[in-house]
Amino acid sequence: MNSDKPLFYQSNLSIDQQNQLLDEETRKHVVTVLRMKEGDAFTVTNGAGLSANAVLQKIDKKQAVVMLDEFQQHERKGNRITLGISLLKNNTRFEWMLEKVTELGVFEIFPLLLDRTERQHFRKERFEQIIRSASLQSEQYFFPFLHEPINLSQLLQKGELPITRMIAHCYSTEKKSIKKNSADTILLIGPEGDFTEDEIQLAMENQFIPVEMGATRLRTETAGIVGVALLRG
């Protein structure tokens, strides 16, 4: 696969179809923004590891047809980092966090509704668009999965959580430093007002260990980015 070619999203990409209509969002970018012509080539991915070479075959005002070849199923590399992070009242800051942790290669994201979370309208379609764009920009064939918001108890009831579990908080207790980890890991980040003591205790009862990220106190969105970066190493 030629990495010099631009990468775009094709939701229904399948090795069983050599000719497909481009997704509308991709068509607009390819034809209207980049002004590609028939015969031009680029790469498409379904965000689940499958990619293909795409050549524009036919363009009209409402659709574009591509011919697909050179299919490749990529392997996911490195450890899987799951981020559980409080929603923020400021959507812009939350979106910035989503963009950056995606660029860093986070595996999945659980938006958390905690006792001190300032509620907001969860704009999932908008957030997923940001994740797709960041994945494509950073040339990733696997897009992070964004879950629906849940509370801490609901998260802890999920049986498929990684065995290595961390919770970052600001209380003056014994903590370990976050370091690069080869194991699949889940990291919890609280809201601006931090986790409550009851939430920390509940997490620790479920094998989460308290961790710190340095000498300064970080905003929620910054802590999410720093935590993923430290685990990536």
C-alpha positions as CSV (number, residue, x, y, z in Angstrom):
1,M,0.0,0.0,0.0
2,N,1.4,3.4,-1.1
3,S,1.5,5.5,2.1
4,D,2.1,8.6,-0.1
5,K,-1.5,8.5,-1.3
6,P,-4.1,10.4,0.8
7,L,-6.2,8.2,3.1
8,F,-10.0,8.4,3.2
9,Y,-12.9,6.6,4.9
10,Q,-15.2,4.2,3.0
11,S,-17.8,2.8,5.4
12,N,-18.9,-0.2,3.4
13,L,-15.4,-1.3,2.1
14,S,-15.5,-4.9,1.2
15,I,-13.1,-7.3,-0.7
16,D,-16.2,-8.7,-2.5
17,Q,-16.8,-5.4,-4.3
18,Q,-14.3,-4.0,-6.8
19,N,-16.5,-1.1,-7.8
20,Q,-18.2,1.1,-5.2
21,L,-19.9,4.5,-4.8
22,L,-17.8,6.7,-2.5
23,D,-19.2,7.8,0.8
24,E,-20.7,11.3,0.3
25,E,-18.4,12.9,2.8
26,T,-15.4,11.3,1.1
27,R,-16.7,12.3,-2.4
28,K,-17.0,15.9,-1.4
29,H,-13.4,15.9,-0.1
30,V,-11.9,14.1,-3.0
31,V,-13.8,15.8,-5.8
32,T,-14.7,19.3,-4.4
33,V,-11.8,20.1,-2.1
34,L,-8.9,18.2,-3.7
35,R,-10.4,18.4,-7.2
36,M,-9.3,14.9,-8.2
37,K,-10.1,13.7,-11.7
38,E,-11.1,10.4,-13.2
39,G,-8.0,8.2,-13.1
40,D,-6.6,9.7,-9.9
41,A,-5.8,7.2,-7.1
42,F,-5.9,7.3,-3.3
43,T,-6.3,4.9,-0.4
44,V,-9.5,4.0,1.5
45,T,-10.1,2.2,4.8
46,N,-13.2,1.1,6.7
47,G,-11.6,2.0,10.1
48,A,-11.5,-1.7,11.1
49,G,-8.2,-2.6,9.6
50,L,-9.1,-3.1,5.9
51,S,-7.7,-0.8,3.2
52,A,-7.7,-0.7,-0.5
53,N,-6.3,1.3,-3.4
54,A,-9.1,3.3,-5.1
55,V,-9.1,4.8,-8.6
56,L,-11.8,7.3,-9.6
57,Q,-13.7,5.8,-12.5
58,K,-16.7,8.1,-12.9
59,I,-17.6,11.5,-11.4
60,D,-20.8,13.4,-11.7
61,K,-22.5,16.1,-9.7
62,K,-23.9,13.7,-7.0
63,Q,-21.7,10.7,-6.9
64,A,-18.4,9.2,-7.7
65,V,-17.5,5.6,-8.5
66,V,-14.2,4.0,-7.7
67,M,-12.5,0.8,-8.7
68,L,-10.9,-1.0,-5.8
69,D,-7.8,-3.3,-5.7
70,E,-4.8,-4.1,-3.6
71,F,-6.9,-5.0,-0.6
72,Q,-5.0,-5.4,2.7
73,Q,-6.1,-6.4,6.1
74,H,-3.8,-4.7,8.6
75,E,-2.7,-6.0,12.0
76,R,-3.3,-3.9,15.0
77,K,0.1,-3.0,16.6
78,G,1.0,-2.3,20.2
79,N,-1.0,-2.6,23.4
80,R,-4.7,-1.6,23.6
81,I,-5.3,1.5,25.7
82,T,-8.8,2.1,26.9
83,L,-9.6,5.6,28.2
84,G,-12.5,6.2,30.6
85,I,-12.8,10.0,30.9
86,S,-15.4,12.3,32.3
87,L,-17.4,14.4,29.9
88,L,-16.7,18.1,30.0
89,K,-19.1,21.0,29.9
90,N,-17.0,22.6,27.3
91,N,-17.4,20.6,24.1
92,T,-14.4,22.2,22.4
93,R,-12.0,21.0,25.0
94,F,-13.5,17.5,24.9
95,E,-13.3,17.4,21.1
96,W,-9.6,18.5,21.3
97,M,-8.9,15.6,23.7
98,L,-10.6,13.1,21.3
99,E,-8.5,14.3,18.4
100,K,-5.2,14.0,20.3
101,V,-5.8,10.6,22.0
102,T,-6.9,9.3,18.6
103,E,-3.6,10.5,17.0
104,L,-1.8,8.8,19.9
105,G,-3.5,5.5,19.0
106,V,-6.0,5.0,21.8
107,F,-8.1,1.8,21.4
108,E,-11.5,2.8,22.8
109,I,-13.0,5.7,24.8
110,F,-15.7,5.5,27.5
111,P,-17.2,8.9,28.3
112,L,-18.0,8.9,32.0
113,L,-20.9,10.4,33.9
114,L,-19.4,10.9,37.4
115,D,-20.7,12.5,40.5
116,R,-19.0,15.8,39.7
117,T,-19.4,15.7,35.9
118,E,-20.9,18.8,34.5
119,R,-23.5,17.3,32.1
120,Q,-23.5,18.2,28.4
121,H,-25.3,17.1,25.3
122,F,-23.4,14.1,24.0
123,R,-22.9,14.9,20.3
124,K,-21.8,11.4,19.2
125,E,-22.0,11.9,15.5
126,R,-19.9,15.1,15.8
127,F,-17.4,13.3,18.1
128,E,-17.1,10.3,15.8
129,Q,-16.4,12.6,12.8
130,I,-13.5,14.1,14.8
131,I,-12.2,10.6,15.6
132,R,-12.4,9.6,11.9
133,S,-10.6,12.8,10.7
134,A,-7.8,12.4,13.3
135,S,-7.4,8.7,12.4
136,L,-7.1,9.5,8.7
137,Q,-4.8,12.4,9.3
138,S,-2.5,10.2,11.4
139,E,-2.7,7.4,8.8
140,Q,-4.4,4.8,11.0
141,Y,-6.5,1.9,9.6
142,F,-8.1,1.2,13.0
143,F,-10.4,3.9,14.4
144,P,-11.0,4.1,18.2
145,F,-14.4,3.0,19.3
146,L,-16.4,5.7,21.1
147,H,-19.0,4.3,23.6
148,E,-22.1,5.9,24.8
149,P,-21.7,7.8,28.2
150,I,-22.0,5.5,31.2
151,N,-21.5,5.9,34.9
152,L,-18.6,4.3,36.9
153,S,-20.7,1.4,38.2
154,Q,-21.8,0.5,34.7
155,L,-18.2,0.6,33.4
156,L,-17.0,-1.7,36.2
157,Q,-19.7,-4.2,35.4
158,K,-18.2,-4.8,31.9
159,G,-16.4,-8.1,31.9
160,E,-14.0,-7.4,29.0
161,L,-12.0,-4.6,30.7
162,P,-8.2,-5.0,30.6
163,I,-6.6,-6.6,33.6
164,T,-4.1,-3.7,34.0
165,R,-6.3,-0.9,35.5
166,M,-5.4,2.6,36.6
167,I,-7.2,5.6,38.0
168,A,-5.6,9.1,38.1
169,H,-6.8,11.4,40.9
170,C,-5.5,14.4,42.8
171,Y,-5.9,13.2,46.4
172,S,-2.7,13.0,48.6
173,T,-2.4,9.2,48.8
174,E,0.2,6.7,47.6
175,K,0.3,6.5,43.8
176,K,2.4,4.9,41.2
177,S,3.8,6.8,38.2
178,I,2.4,6.0,34.7
179,K,5.0,4.3,32.5
180,K,5.0,2.6,29.1
181,N,3.2,-0.6,29.5
182,S,3.1,-3.5,27.0
183,A,-0.1,-4.9,28.5
184,D,-3.6,-3.8,27.5
185,T,-4.6,-1.1,30.0
186,I,-7.6,1.0,31.1
187,L,-7.0,4.5,32.5
188,L,-9.7,6.5,34.3
189,I,-9.7,10.3,34.3
190,G,-12.1,12.3,36.5
191,P,-13.8,15.6,36.0
192,E,-12.4,19.1,36.9
193,G,-13.6,18.6,40.5
194,D,-11.9,15.1,40.6
195,F,-13.4,11.8,41.5
196,T,-15.2,11.5,44.8
197,E,-13.6,9.4,47.5
198,D,-16.4,6.9,47.1
199,E,-15.7,6.6,43.4
200,I,-12.0,6.0,44.0
201,Q,-12.8,3.4,46.6
202,L,-15.2,1.6,44.2
203,A,-12.5,1.6,41.5
204,M,-9.9,0.3,43.9
205,E,-12.2,-2.5,45.0
206,N,-12.3,-3.5,41.3
207,Q,-8.5,-3.7,41.0
208,F,-7.7,-0.2,39.8
209,I,-4.5,1.3,41.2
210,P,-4.0,5.0,41.8
211,V,-1.5,6.7,39.5
212,E,0.0,10.2,39.0
213,M,1.3,12.0,35.9
214,G,3.7,14.5,37.4
215,A,4.0,17.4,39.9
216,T,1.3,19.7,38.4
217,R,-2.4,19.3,38.4
218,L,-3.8,18.8,34.9
219,R,-7.1,19.6,33.4
220,T,-9.3,16.6,32.5
221,E,-8.6,16.8,28.8
222,T,-4.9,17.3,29.3
223,A,-4.7,14.4,31.7
224,G,-6.4,12.2,29.1
225,I,-3.8,13.1,26.5
226,V,-0.8,12.8,28.8
227,G,-2.0,9.5,30.2
228,V,-2.3,7.9,26.8
229,A,1.0,9.3,25.7
230,L,2.8,7.9,28.8
231,L,1.3,4.5,28.3
232,R,2.3,4.5,24.7
233,G,5.9,5.5,25.7
